[in-house]
Amino acid sequence: MPICHGPVAVVGAGGVGSVTAWWLARCGAQVVWIAPQGTGPQRGSLAALGVLMGHCSRRLRGRSWRLRRASIALWRQWLPLLDPNSIPQQWGLMVLCHQPDDVEQLQALARQRQGEGCPLAWRTRDQLLNHWPALAATDLQGGLWSPQDGQLDPGPLLATLAMGAERLGVQRWPAQVTGLKPSGQDWRLQLQASDPDCPTTLSVSAVVLCPGLGAGPLLAALDPAIQLNWPMSSVLGQAAELHCPMLPPQGLPGPVVWRGVHLIPRPQRHHLWIGATVEPGDRSQARCLDQMLQLDGAAPGWLQEAQVVRRWQGLRARPIGRPAPLLATLAPGLLLTSGHYRNGILLAPATAAWTAQQLGFPAPEECSGQSSIRDGN
Ligand SMILES: Cc1cc2nc3c(=O)[nH]c(=O)nc-3n(C[C@H](O)[C@H](O)[C@H](O)COP(=O)(O)OP(=O)(O)OC[C@H]3O[C@@H](n4cnc5c(N)ncnc54)[C@H](O)[C@@H]3O)c2cc1C
């Protein structure tokens, strides 16, 4: 039985808020979605490359692994419930290995994951180079192939989730939440919007905060007893679209992780996305972009010759002193799901499933039997 007696407000329209609003509505909740329009200079989810590094994570156990594994399973079950044709997606991820010391560890990881039902496989250097000469590098040792990981284009994903939420009757207000207070059994939100039709206050029985870095100012406005301390820092990421006329005709085996950098084939011939830098703070440095574009001095000829056709950047929210992401019940009916750092697109479904469980909404029948998220910790 749901523990909330009335509407649930979901705050934020990045990957986490969008999946949460859609999923809660699917579970039967009456959802009011506070989703500011425009992305501002701090674009989070729209800057993401949408890489889903789930099974290939090096985490062997613990919360991070459970959330990743559940998210991969949920993405594969939930995407068909959306309009899958409108979300460009690629399944299968190759993590290249250039360190001789890493080979045994990655092979052991593949064996362990296979034992857990996750189909990871090791590919030798020769197997890779026979098919994809573009991967040539003198120190290439081999690669970890993860067929159930992949990549989703975040822009179309968010647009499709918004349409899906609307079809499920979610009421969406293009507003900023400027205040939040308990009021009896309910929560009272103060809203600021340029749209005169938008209400200035809302009363709801539960609030799910998915505001990324916006959590800090929102929590600061709360009653000090509830406020607690959930500090986050911003970590900037730069990414680019490349035109690579010298890329060998076989291309890449799908999305590739090459010395920690993601290379994602685009539908347009010879085009790739490359990302992302990890730059503490909110200022980008040209040096970091250059280093990434050159794979820190190890780029093959075809990548050295690539032209940047478009570049962008965004901020990630990284929890301070706690592991990412923050999934917490701050007070009865007040949930915080933020601080997803480098994996907000990947972890959005496990986050939404956790939220629905906390609020007492069971998964709808057609989705029952799905990976359950036992706890946020
Ligand atoms: C370059 C780059 C590449 C990345 N690549 C990947 C990747 O490949 N895979 C992956 O999984 N992750 C990736 N990430 C990380 C991912 O983008 C983040 O983890 C994710 O965007 C977090 O989503 P979110 O919904 O929590 O936050 P955001 O996307 O930041 O959304 C927050 C939302 O809350 C709203 N908001 C804030 N304050 C308020 C308020 N007071 N009232 C109302 N609304 C408010 C904002 O307007 C926004 O809509 C990448 C990030 C960057 C920068």
The ligand as an SDF file (V2000), in Angstrom:
LIG
                    3D

 53 58  0  0  0  0  0  0  0  0999 V2000
   30.2780   15.4220  -20.0760 C   0  0  0  0  0  0  0  0  0  0  0  0
   29.5130   14.4430  -19.2350 C   0  0  0  0  0  0  0  0  0  0  0  0
   29.3880   13.1210  -19.6390 C   0  0  0  0  0  0  0  0  0  0  0  0
   28.6620   12.2100  -18.8790 C   0  0  0  0  0  0  0  0  0  0  0  0
   28.5140   10.9430  -19.3340 N   0  0  0  0  0  0  0  0  0  0  0  0
   27.7540   10.0700  -18.6450 C   0  0  0  0  0  0  0  0  0  0  0  0
   27.5490    8.7680  -19.1320 C   0  0  0  0  0  0  0  0  0  0  0  0
   28.0850    8.4030  -20.1870 O   0  0  0  0  0  0  0  0  0  0  0  0
   26.7470    7.9210  -18.4230 N   0  0  0  0  0  0  0  0  0  0  0  0
   26.1350    8.3100  -17.2600 C   0  0  0  0  0  0  0  0  0  0  0  0
   25.4170    7.4970  -16.6670 O   0  0  0  0  0  0  0  0  0  0  0  0
   26.3320    9.5460  -16.7650 N   0  0  0  0  0  0  0  0  0  0  0  0
   27.1300   10.4280  -17.4210 C   0  0  0  0  0  0  0  0  0  0  0  0
   27.3390   11.6850  -16.9200 N   0  0  0  0  0  0  0  0  0  0  0  0
   26.8060   12.0180  -15.6060 C   0  0  0  0  0  0  0  0  0  0  0  0
   25.3500   12.4000  -15.6810 C   0  0  0  0  0  0  0  0  0  0  0  0
   25.1970   13.4630  -16.5960 O   0  0  0  0  0  0  0  0  0  0  0  0
   24.8370   12.8320  -14.3060 C   0  0  0  0  0  0  0  0  0  0  0  0
   25.1280   11.8570  -13.3390 O   0  0  0  0  0  0  0  0  0  0  0  0
   23.3390   13.0500  -14.4110 C   0  0  0  0  0  0  0  0  0  0  0  0
   23.1260   14.0890  -15.3280 O   0  0  0  0  0  0  0  0  0  0  0  0
   22.6940   13.3950  -13.1120 C   0  0  0  0  0  0  0  0  0  0  0  0
   21.3190   13.5760  -13.3990 O   0  0  0  0  0  0  0  0  0  0  0  0
   20.3820   14.3520  -12.4070 P   0  0  0  0  0  0  0  0  0  0  0  0
   18.9910   14.2190  -12.9150 O   0  0  0  0  0  0  0  0  0  0  0  0
   20.6620   13.9390  -10.9910 O   0  0  0  0  0  0  0  0  0  0  0  0
   20.8780   15.8780  -12.4670 O   0  0  0  0  0  0  0  0  0  0  0  0
   20.7370   16.9700  -13.5970 P   0  0  0  0  0  0  0  0  0  0  0  0
   20.7930   16.3990  -14.9520 O   0  0  0  0  0  0  0  0  0  0  0  0
   21.7120   18.0490  -13.2090 O   0  0  0  0  0  0  0  0  0  0  0  0
   19.2610   17.5240  -13.4070 O   0  0  0  0  0  0  0  0  0  0  0  0
   18.8830   18.2930  -12.3020 C   0  0  0  0  0  0  0  0  0  0  0  0
   17.5170   18.8950  -12.6070 C   0  0  0  0  0  0  0  0  0  0  0  0
   17.0200   19.5350  -11.4250 O   0  0  0  0  0  0  0  0  0  0  0  0
   16.5690   20.8330  -11.7730 C   0  0  0  0  0  0  0  0  0  0  0  0
   16.6450   21.6660  -10.5610 N   0  0  0  0  0  0  0  0  0  0  0  0
   17.7300   22.0360   -9.8620 C   0  0  0  0  0  0  0  0  0  0  0  0
   17.3610   22.8160   -8.8250 N   0  0  0  0  0  0  0  0  0  0  0  0
   16.0090   22.9150   -8.8710 C   0  0  0  0  0  0  0  0  0  0  0  0
   15.0250   23.5960   -8.0830 C   0  0  0  0  0  0  0  0  0  0  0  0
   15.3520   24.3470   -7.0190 N   0  0  0  0  0  0  0  0  0  0  0  0
   13.7340   23.4820   -8.4390 N   0  0  0  0  0  0  0  0  0  0  0  0
   13.3570   22.7400   -9.5150 C   0  0  0  0  0  0  0  0  0  0  0  0
   14.2330   22.0570  -10.2940 N   0  0  0  0  0  0  0  0  0  0  0  0
   15.5360   22.1710   -9.9710 C   0  0  0  0  0  0  0  0  0  0  0  0
   17.4920   21.2590  -12.9060 C   0  0  0  0  0  0  0  0  0  0  0  0
   16.9310   22.3120  -13.6450 O   0  0  0  0  0  0  0  0  0  0  0  0
   17.5400   19.9590  -13.6980 C   0  0  0  0  0  0  0  0  0  0  0  0
   16.3780   19.8030  -14.4690 O   0  0  0  0  0  0  0  0  0  0  0  0
   28.0670   12.6230  -17.6520 C   0  0  0  0  0  0  0  0  0  0  0  0
   28.1930   13.9450  -17.2340 C   0  0  0  0  0  0  0  0  0  0  0  0
   28.9050   14.8530  -18.0080 C   0  0  0  0  0  0  0  0  0  0  0  0
   29.0100   16.2760  -17.5470 C   0  0  0  0  0  0  0  0  0  0  0  0
  1  2  1  0
  2  3  1  0
  2 52  2  0
  3  4  2  0
  4  5  1  0
  4 50  1  0
  5  6  2  0
  6  7  1  0
  6 13  1  0
  7  8  2  0
  7  9  1  0
  9 10  1  0
 10 11  2  0
 10 12  1  0
 12 13  2  0
 13 14  1  0
 14 15  1  0
 14 50  1  0
 15 16  1  0
 16 17  1  0
 16 18  1  0
 18 19  1  0
 18 20  1  0
 20 21  1  0
 20 22  1  0
 22 23  1  0
 23 24  1  0
 24 25  2  0
 24 26  1  0
 24 27  1  0
 27 28  1  0
 28 29  2  0
 28 30  1  0
 28 31  1  0
 31 32  1  0
 32 33  1  0
 33 34  1  0
 33 48  1  0
 34 35  1  0
 35 36  1  0
 35 46  1  0
 36 37  1  0
 36 45  1  0
 37 38  2  0
 38 39  1  0
 39 40  1  0
 39 45  2  0
 40 41  1  0
 40 42  2  0
 42 43  1  0
 43 44  2  0
 44 45  1  0
 46 47  1  0
 46 48  1  0
 48 49  1  0
 50 51  2  0
 51 52  1  0
 52 53  1  0
M  END
$$$$
